[in-house]
Amino acid sequence: MGSVQTRTASHEATPAPAILAAFEAAKGFMPVDEGLALYAAASEAGRLGLPLLEIGSYCGRSTILLADAARAAGVTALTVDHHRGSEEQQPGWDYHDPQTVDPELGVMDTLPAFRRTLHRAGLEDHVVALVGRSPRVAALWGTPLAFVFVDGGHTDEHATADYEGWAPHLAEGGLLVIHDVFPDPVDEFTGQAPYRVYLRARASGAFTEVSATGSLRVLRRTGPGL
Ligand SMILES: C[S@@+](CC[C@H](N)C(=O)[O-])C[C@H]1O[C@@H](n2cnc3c(N)ncnc32)[C@H](O)[C@@H]1O
């Protein structure tokens, strides 16, 4: 994975040691520097008083940070995941973890681990988990959001659908955060679809870039154009 650049400010919110420890102990794919940037962005967006949304929770690693930022802001963290895993997490692929397979059904099910993660972190009450395919949930959605974190499927089909389905629900001043943005194909490990979505958001004229940390990009909605 290629690290791009990191910009931080001393006034940014940081998670309490117990929350950071829970994040580090949770199964998942986000390194600590990106987690801290995610937390700072979620905390800032929470000041808008609107829900924070995550697409792609897996076993709840990043969700811990969103949930704690939501708790502190007095808002709700919403998560969208079918909990059947992305393409690269299926049996036979590099990111497969056999422990995520339901032994009775023989298919992936990360929902039990996700729930255990949030319960152990004491954050269950701050999260509403929407279990289903992102475009189907988005098609029913009508509430403005302060924060949209895109970390679901990494194919062009899925990443594009996540952007098209959820970015229009961002309130002005809200933050769009995209994970696994790899401008250089040498660095990519699950494809460059998130990078293409990032470029599309930038080209829309509706967003201004706020920060870049590793493969995490934070953009602020500053206008119409979606
Ligand atoms: C890269 S993982 C998320 C990692 C997580 N944010 C973390 O910090 O560990 C991607 C997740 O997106 C989910 N996913 C993929 N495509 C989806 C879709 N179309 N709708 C809902 N969830 C999806 C998968 O089930 C998987 O749990």
The ligand as an SDF file (V2000), in Angstrom:
LIG
                    3D

 27 29  0  0  0  0  0  0  0  0999 V2000
  -13.0530   -3.2980    3.0000 C   0  0  0  0  0  0  0  0  0  0  0  0
  -14.3840   -3.9510    3.9320 S   0  0  0  0  0  0  0  0  0  0  0  0
  -14.7220   -2.6850    5.0980 C   0  0  0  0  0  0  0  0  0  0  0  0
  -13.6240   -2.5250    6.1020 C   0  0  0  0  0  0  0  0  0  0  0  0
  -13.9810   -1.7340    7.3420 C   0  0  0  0  0  0  0  0  0  0  0  0
  -14.3730   -0.3650    7.0390 N   0  0  0  0  0  0  0  0  0  0  0  0
  -12.8230   -1.7820    8.3210 C   0  0  0  0  0  0  0  0  0  0  0  0
  -12.4440   -0.7430    8.8710 O   0  0  0  0  0  0  0  0  0  0  0  0
  -12.2910   -2.8490    8.5710 O   0  0  0  0  0  0  0  0  0  0  0  0
  -15.7160   -3.8230    2.7960 C   0  0  0  0  0  0  0  0  0  0  0  0
  -17.0830   -4.2370    3.3160 C   0  0  0  0  0  0  0  0  0  0  0  0
  -18.0470   -3.7910    2.3710 O   0  0  0  0  0  0  0  0  0  0  0  0
  -19.1010   -4.7270    2.2860 C   0  0  0  0  0  0  0  0  0  0  0  0
  -19.7240   -4.5710    0.9630 N   0  0  0  0  0  0  0  0  0  0  0  0
  -19.1450   -4.7540   -0.2520 C   0  0  0  0  0  0  0  0  0  0  0  0
  -20.0050   -4.4420   -1.2320 N   0  0  0  0  0  0  0  0  0  0  0  0
  -21.1590   -4.0490   -0.6240 C   0  0  0  0  0  0  0  0  0  0  0  0
  -22.4260   -3.5900   -1.0950 C   0  0  0  0  0  0  0  0  0  0  0  0
  -22.6790   -3.4770   -2.4060 N   0  0  0  0  0  0  0  0  0  0  0  0
  -23.3790   -3.2820   -0.1900 N   0  0  0  0  0  0  0  0  0  0  0  0
  -23.1310   -3.4030    1.1370 C   0  0  0  0  0  0  0  0  0  0  0  0
  -21.9490   -3.7980    1.6430 N   0  0  0  0  0  0  0  0  0  0  0  0
  -20.9730   -4.1170    0.7830 C   0  0  0  0  0  0  0  0  0  0  0  0
  -18.4550   -6.0670    2.5080 C   0  0  0  0  0  0  0  0  0  0  0  0
  -19.3980   -6.9910    3.0080 O   0  0  0  0  0  0  0  0  0  0  0  0
  -17.3200   -5.7240    3.4870 C   0  0  0  0  0  0  0  0  0  0  0  0
  -17.6970   -6.0170    4.8040 O   0  0  0  0  0  0  0  0  0  0  0  0
  1  2  1  0
  2  3  1  0
  2 10  1  0
  3  4  1  0
  4  5  1  0
  5  6  1  0
  5  7  1  0
  7  8  2  0
  7  9  1  0
 10 11  1  0
 11 12  1  0
 11 26  1  0
 12 13  1  0
 13 14  1  0
 13 24  1  0
 14 15  1  0
 14 23  1  0
 15 16  2  0
 16 17  1  0
 17 18  1  0
 17 23  2  0
 18 19  1  0
 18 20  2  0
 20 21  1  0
 21 22  2  0
 22 23  1  0
 24 25  1  0
 24 26  1  0
 26 27  1  0
M  CHG  2   2   1   9  -1
M  END
$$$$
